Amino acid sequence: MVEDLNMIYDDLRSSNLKKIEHFEAELAKIRAGKASPSMLLGVMVEYYEAMTPLQQVANVSVMDARTLIVQPWEKSLLNDIAKGIIDSNLGLNPQNNGEQLIISVPPLTEERRRDLVKKAKAESENAKIGLRNNRKDALDLIKELKNDGLSEDMMKDAESEIQDVTNDFSNQIDAFLIIKEKDIMTSIENKYLSLYIKV
């Protein structure tokens, strides 16, 4: 029985870790005013009649805090990449110099910052829903073990352990969200906006 319980806990931690990793990846896509290659993670480019992630057809680098450089592996892709970036609705306007794309990242307005914070909060709620689903799955497995002879005391301890694991991961999501909110709301142009962050 103890072995079965440990397997349930391990599976729960592993599933929760995947939710956290997905959450972090989604947060990375939300730009916070500074140029970052992760801003273009969701961009798809038409490549030989197939939609392909930008990172598979070009190198994305940072020139400075406000500028991204996209260097395609084939120059013939410059226009397709520019179209993919514009179509992704990131509010970015790539400039084609015949060799590479230069993207100036505009400073964020206060309204846009608030929208990005809302988006980050929505991603954190999605991640927490995932944690709750994982918790429910683990509790269902505990109930099955009770039918196989798990004692009442062991079941209560197991339920408590599952809740503790869930709380730990939920706290990690909250911590990531606080950092992201600060990152979005505070920048060179808008340090005073940090007053809007509710920590």
C-alpha positions as CSV (number, residue, x, y, z in Angstrom):
1,M,0.0,0.0,0.0
2,V,2.8,2.4,0.9
3,E,4.4,1.8,-2.4
4,D,1.1,2.5,-4.2
5,L,0.7,5.8,-2.3
6,N,4.3,6.9,-3.1
7,M,3.6,6.2,-6.8
8,I,0.5,8.4,-6.6
9,Y,2.4,11.2,-5.0
10,D,5.2,10.9,-7.6
11,D,2.8,11.0,-10.5
12,L,1.0,14.0,-8.9
13,R,4.3,15.9,-8.6
14,S,5.3,15.0,-12.1
15,S,2.0,16.1,-13.6
16,N,2.1,19.4,-11.6
17,L,5.6,20.1,-12.7
18,K,4.4,19.8,-16.3
19,K,1.7,22.4,-15.5
20,I,4.2,24.7,-14.0
21,E,6.6,24.4,-17.0
22,H,3.7,25.1,-19.4
23,F,2.7,28.1,-17.3
24,E,6.2,29.5,-17.3
25,A,6.4,29.1,-21.1
26,E,3.1,31.0,-21.5
27,L,4.3,33.8,-19.2
28,A,7.5,34.0,-21.3
29,K,5.3,34.8,-24.3
30,I,3.8,37.9,-22.6
31,R,6.2,40.7,-23.3
32,A,7.1,43.1,-20.5
33,G,8.5,45.9,-22.6
34,K,12.0,44.6,-22.9
35,A,13.0,42.9,-26.2
36,S,13.3,39.1,-25.7
37,P,13.4,36.2,-28.2
38,S,10.6,34.5,-26.3
39,M,8.3,37.3,-27.5
40,L,8.3,35.5,-30.9
41,L,7.7,31.9,-29.6
42,G,4.2,31.7,-31.0
43,V,5.0,33.0,-34.4
44,M,4.4,30.6,-37.3
45,V,5.9,31.0,-40.8
46,E,4.9,29.4,-44.0
47,Y,7.8,27.2,-45.1
48,Y,7.4,24.9,-48.1
49,E,3.6,25.2,-47.8
50,A,3.6,24.1,-44.1
51,M,3.2,26.3,-41.1
52,T,6.5,26.1,-39.1
53,P,7.6,27.7,-35.8
54,L,9.8,30.7,-36.4
55,Q,12.6,29.2,-34.3
56,Q,12.9,26.4,-36.9
57,V,13.6,28.7,-39.8
58,A,15.5,31.6,-38.3
59,N,17.7,32.7,-35.4
60,V,16.2,35.4,-33.1
61,S,18.6,37.6,-31.0
62,V,18.5,40.7,-29.0
63,M,20.4,43.8,-30.3
64,D,19.5,46.0,-27.3
65,A,16.7,46.4,-24.8
66,R,14.3,47.7,-27.5
67,T,15.4,45.8,-30.6
68,L,15.2,42.2,-31.9
69,I,17.0,40.8,-34.9
70,V,15.6,37.9,-36.9
71,Q,18.2,36.2,-39.1
72,P,16.6,33.6,-41.4
73,W,18.6,30.6,-42.5
74,E,17.3,31.3,-46.1
75,K,17.1,34.9,-47.3
76,S,14.1,34.0,-49.4
77,L,12.1,33.6,-46.2
78,L,12.4,37.2,-45.1
79,N,9.0,38.3,-46.4
80,D,7.3,35.1,-45.1
81,I,8.8,35.6,-41.7
82,A,7.7,39.3,-41.6
83,K,4.2,38.3,-42.6
84,G,4.1,35.6,-39.8
85,I,5.2,38.2,-37.2
86,I,2.6,40.7,-38.4
87,D,-0.1,38.0,-38.5
88,S,0.6,36.9,-35.0
89,N,-0.9,40.2,-33.6
90,L,2.0,41.0,-31.3
91,G,1.9,44.7,-32.3
92,L,5.4,44.4,-33.8
93,N,6.4,45.8,-37.2
94,P,9.5,44.1,-38.7
95,Q,11.8,46.1,-41.0
96,N,13.4,44.1,-43.8
97,N,16.9,45.3,-44.8
98,G,17.4,42.5,-47.3
99,E,19.6,40.5,-44.9
100,Q,17.6,40.3,-41.7
101,L,14.5,41.6,-40.0
102,I,14.9,44.4,-37.4
103,I,12.1,44.7,-34.9
104,S,11.8,47.8,-32.7
105,V,9.8,46.9,-29.6
106,P,7.6,49.8,-28.8
107,P,7.2,50.9,-25.2
108,L,4.1,49.7,-23.5
109,T,1.2,52.0,-22.7
110,E,-0.4,51.9,-19.3
111,E,-3.5,50.3,-20.8
112,R,-1.5,47.7,-22.6
113,R,0.4,46.8,-19.4
114,R,-2.9,46.3,-17.5
115,D,-4.1,44.0,-20.4
116,L,-0.9,42.0,-20.2
117,V,-1.3,41.6,-16.4
118,K,-4.9,40.3,-16.9
119,K,-3.5,37.9,-19.5
120,A,-0.9,36.7,-17.0
121,K,-3.5,36.3,-14.3
122,A,-5.7,34.2,-16.7
123,E,-2.7,32.0,-17.4
124,S,-2.1,31.5,-13.7
125,E,-5.8,30.5,-13.2
126,N,-5.5,28.0,-16.1
127,A,-2.5,26.5,-14.4
128,K,-4.3,26.3,-11.1
129,I,-7.2,24.6,-12.8
130,G,-4.7,22.0,-14.1
131,L,-3.4,21.5,-10.5
132,R,-6.9,21.0,-9.2
133,N,-7.6,18.4,-11.9
134,N,-4.4,16.6,-11.0
135,R,-5.4,16.6,-7.3
136,K,-8.8,15.2,-8.2
137,D,-7.2,12.4,-10.2
138,A,-4.9,11.6,-7.3
139,L,-7.8,11.6,-4.8
140,D,-9.7,9.2,-7.1
141,L,-6.8,6.8,-7.0
142,I,-6.7,7.0,-3.2
143,K,-10.4,6.1,-3.1
144,E,-9.7,3.0,-5.3
145,L,-7.0,2.0,-2.8
146,K,-9.5,2.3,0.0
147,N,-11.7,-0.3,-1.8
148,D,-8.6,-2.5,-1.9
149,G,-8.1,-2.3,1.9
150,L,-6.4,1.1,2.6
151,S,-7.1,2.1,6.2
152,E,-9.2,5.2,7.1
153,D,-6.1,6.8,8.8
154,M,-3.8,6.1,5.9
155,M,-6.5,7.5,3.5
156,K,-6.7,10.7,5.6
157,D,-2.9,11.1,5.6
158,A,-2.8,10.5,1.9
159,E,-5.5,13.1,1.2
160,S,-3.5,15.6,3.4
161,E,-0.3,14.8,1.5
162,I,-2.0,15.4,-1.8
163,Q,-3.4,18.7,-0.6
164,D,0.1,19.8,0.6
165,V,1.7,18.9,-2.8
166,T,-1.1,20.9,-4.5
167,N,-0.6,23.9,-2.2
168,D,3.2,23.9,-2.9
169,F,2.7,24.0,-6.6
170,S,-0.1,26.6,-6.3
171,N,2.3,28.8,-4.3
172,Q,4.9,28.5,-7.0
173,I,2.4,29.8,-9.6
174,D,1.5,32.7,-7.3
175,A,5.2,33.5,-7.0
176,F,5.8,33.4,-10.8
177,L,2.8,35.6,-11.3
178,I,4.0,38.3,-8.8
179,I,7.3,38.5,-10.6
180,K,5.7,38.7,-14.0
181,E,3.3,41.4,-12.9
182,K,6.2,43.5,-11.5
183,D,8.1,42.9,-14.7
184,I,5.2,44.1,-16.8
185,M,4.2,47.1,-14.7
186,T,7.7,48.4,-13.9
187,S,10.1,49.5,-16.6
188,I,12.3,52.5,-17.5
189,E,9.3,54.5,-18.7
190,N,6.8,53.6,-16.1
191,K,8.3,52.9,-12.7
192,Y,5.3,54.6,-11.0
193,L,2.9,51.9,-12.4
194,S,4.2,49.5,-9.8
195,L,1.7,51.2,-7.5
196,Y,-1.0,49.2,-9.4
197,I,0.4,45.8,-8.5
198,K,-1.4,44.0,-5.8
199,V,1.1,41.8,-4.0
